[in-house]
Amino acid sequence: MHYTGTVWRPPYEASSLLLEATAGCTHHKCKFCTLYHDLPFKFRMSPLEDIEYDLREVKRAVSGWNSGRIRRVFLTGANPFVLSYGKLTAIAELIHKYLPSVKSIGSFARVTDVTLKTDEELAMLRDLGYDGLTIGIETGDDEALRFMNKGYTPADIIEQCQRLDAAGIHYSFFYLVGISGAGRGEIGAKLTAAICSQTQPTLIGANMLTIYPDSELYAEIQRGNWKEESELEKYKEVRTLIEHLQIPVIFAAMGASNAYQFHGQLPRDKEKLLAFLDEITGTVSEEELQRYRKSVHHL
């Protein structure tokens, strides 16, 4: 199989076939991000012959008793959904040719990737199996999005996700706890809840901001231009987001960035989640949480 650099996937894609379609990120400007620093290039698409080679290898590996067990493919890379309609179609056709049991194809996506497709193309991509995208919106706080160089606005999140809704393409959000900075966490959480409540994510995954010395955000902190939230502030921020969400959605804190992992279905489990977060902020010290944050050497 062809894999380049560290392979990233959402926790909930653990049972999916990971197929490299791209490597790197087309944007590669977010101040907090260090995920693709190990690559000698910004972004590239995998040659179709490499993708076909990998699919042949998988087909050989799953032939026999477990043939047909692969139901979902997750395309790896920071944002494979940036590829043109034609390229995404070609990839889907190869997947269905070699693995006819596959029912859906997912990937990471940037909000701006959706703008590159017409409504008709989005609907046709859904027919080809593209569904269950993971979008790192990070926040609905326009000030934080601008400072972090995300390259889109809260209005863009609403517009493009509503287009996905219309096409029948489901999606999950990644929310980056702490992105608004010290003293603004709960403000950012309320703004994010307002954005999410105008869209239809199936899941909102909370990830705690972890700042590494090779990030541009670390340099901004050294220059005195930004201040990090405390760890306890981050948990209060998560509480505020859950409290203000007005849509049915799975809310989950998974992955290495979270010292305490939890999930639940809103609105059914809202009070249980709020009580759990109150217990953390009421019984766990800042020092203990800081020790965990410093122990996260790599996401």
N, C-alpha and C positions, 0 to 999 in steps of 0.2 A: 504494500500500500504506500502511496505517496503522501507523506505528511511533512510540513515545513515548520520548524520552530516549535514552540509550545502550542499544543492543541487545546483550545478553550471551548467549553460547552456549558450550557445551563445545567444545574443539578437534575432537573426533571427530564433531560434528554439522555439519561444514563443508559437506557435500553435501546436507544436509536443507533442505527449504523452511521458512523461518522465518516463522511466522504469529503475529501478536500476539493473545494471548488475554487477557492481563492486563498491567498495568504496576505496578511497585513491588512491595513485599513486605508481607505481612500481619503479619509479626513486627516487623521494622525496629528491633530492639533489640540486635543483636549489637555488642559494643563495638568490634570490629576493622573492621566493615564500613562502607564509604563508597560502595558501588556505586550506590545509588539516591538520593544526595544531590542530584542534579540535577533531581529531580522535585518539583513543588509540592504533592504529595499523598503519602500513605502507600501506598495500594493502590487499584486499581480494576480491574474486569473490563471488557473491551472489549464494546461493544454487539454483539449477534448480527448486526445489520444491517451493522456495519463488517466483521466477520469474513466474512460472506457476500460483501460487496463485494470484499474482497481475494481471496477464492477465485475469484470471477468474473474478476477481473483476471488472476490466474494462469492460469486456464483459457484465456483469450484469448491469453495470451502463449505458452503451450506448445502451442497447437493446431497441427496439421499434422505435420511430419516428426518432431518430438520429443514428440508426445503420448504419454503413458504412461510417460515417463521418471521422473516424480516418484514415488518409492516410499516416502518417509518425510517426515513433517511434524514439526517441533519447535516447540512452542508457547512463545512468549517471555514473559518476566516472571520474577520471582524464584521464584514457586511456584504456577504455574497449577493444579497438582494439588490445591490447596486448594478449588477450586470443587466445588460439589455434584455428586453423581452425575447429576442431571438436566441441569445445565449442561454437564458434560463430555460427556454423551450427545448433547446438541443440537449441540455443536461437532463431534463425530465424525461425526454424520449429515450435516452440511453438507460436511465434508471429503470423505466418500465420495460425496456427490451430485455435486460438481463435479470431483473428482479420483479417479475410481474405481480408478486404478492404485496409490493409496496403500495400503501394507500395514501400516504401523505409525505410531504417534503417540507422541512423547516430550515431555518437559518437565523443568524443574527441579522438585524437590519437597522440602518439609521433612518430617522424620520425623512431625511432628504432623499433616500433611495426611492421612496414611494412616489415622489414628484416626477420621477423619470419615466413613469408608466402612465398610459392613458387609462381611463376607466374601463374601456373595452379590454385592454391588455391585462389589467388586474383580474378581471372576470375570467379571462381565458387561462391565466396562470392558476387560478383557483381550480378550474376544470382539469388542469394537468396535475393537480395534487398539492400545489403550494398552499400550505396552511400551517398555523402555529408558529408565526414569526416571534422572535424575541427582540424587543426594541428597548434600547437603553435611553429612555427619555431623561433619566437622572433626576429631573425636578420640573416643576411648573413655575419656578421662580425666574422671571425674565432677567433680573439683575445677575443672578448666579450663572445662568446660561451664557450671558454675554461675557462675564468675567472669565469663565472657563473655556471660552472659544468653542462652544458646542456647534455653532453654525446653523442654529434654527431658533425659533421663538415658541412660546407656549401656543400662540395661535396656529403655528405650523403643525404642532402635535395634534391639535384638535382636528384641523382640516384634513390632514393626511390619514389619520386613524379613522375618521368618519368615512373616507374613501375606501379604506380596507373593510370597514363594516359593510358598506354597500356592496362590495365585491364578494362578501362571504368569507374573507380571509381572517381567521382568528389570530390573536396576538397576545403576548404577555409583555409587561413592562418591567424593566429594572429601575428601581429608585435608589439613588445614591445618598444615603443618610449622612448629613454633615456638609453637603456641597454648598449650602448657603453661608456657611461660616459661623463663627461664634456670635451668639446673640440673635441670629436670624433663623435658627433651625425651625422653630415652631411657625414662623412666618412662611418659610418655604414649604413646610408641610401643609399648611392651609391652602396655599396657592396650588400645590400639587393636587390636593384633594379636589379642588374646584375643576382642574383640568381633567383629571381622571373621571370625574363624575359626568363629563360630557362625551366620554368615549366608552368602549365596551371591552376592556381587557379581560381575559379569562383568569389572569393571575397577575398580581403585583409582587415582585420579589424585592425585598429590601437588602441592600448591601451596605455595610459600614465603610465609609471613606477611610482608606489606609494610605498614608502619604509616604512615598519613598524618596530618598535623596536624589535620585536621577530624574525626578519629575520637575516640570516647569513650576508646578504649584509649590514645591519645596523652595525653589528659588524666590518665588513671590513672598513666601513667608519670611525668608531671610532678609528681603528688602523692606519688610514691614508693611506690605501691601495687603495682607490677608492674615486672618487669625483663625486657627482651628477650633472647632467646638470641643468641649470636654466630652468624655465618653458618656457620662450621665446625661448630658444635654442631648446626645444622639438618641438615647432611649426615650427621653421625653418627646423628642421630635417624632419618633415612630408612633408613639402613643397619640400624638396630635393628628397625625395623618390618618390612622385607623379610626379615630373618633369622628373625623369629618368626612370620611368617604360615604357617598350616598348611592353606591351601586353594588349589585351582587357580584362578588369577586373573591377568589382565593387570595389570601394575603399570607406571604411566607417570608421568613428570614432563614435562608439556607446558605451554605458555602462557608469557606474558611474565614471570611471577614467578620462573621457574626459569632461573638463569644457565647451567646445563647440563641439556639435555633428553635423556631416555633412556626406553626402555620395554623390556619383556620379558615373557615368559610364565612364571609360576611354577607348579610348582617347576622347570621345565626350565632356565630362565635365571638361577636364583638366584645361583649362584656367579659368573657373568659380571657381574651387576649389583653384587654385593658387591665384586668386584674393581675395578669402575669407580668406585664410591664411595670405596674405599680410596685409589685413585689421586688423586681430587680432594682428599681430606683430607690426603694425604701430599705433594702437590706444589703446591697452590693456596693462596695466602696469604689470611688474613682481610681484609687491606687490599684485595686485588683483588676479593674477593666483596662487600665493603662498597661499593666503587665501583659495582659493578653494581646493588646494591640501591638506592643513591641515584639511579641513572639511570632507575629505573622510575617515571616521573612519573605514570603512570596504568595501571591493569591492563586 
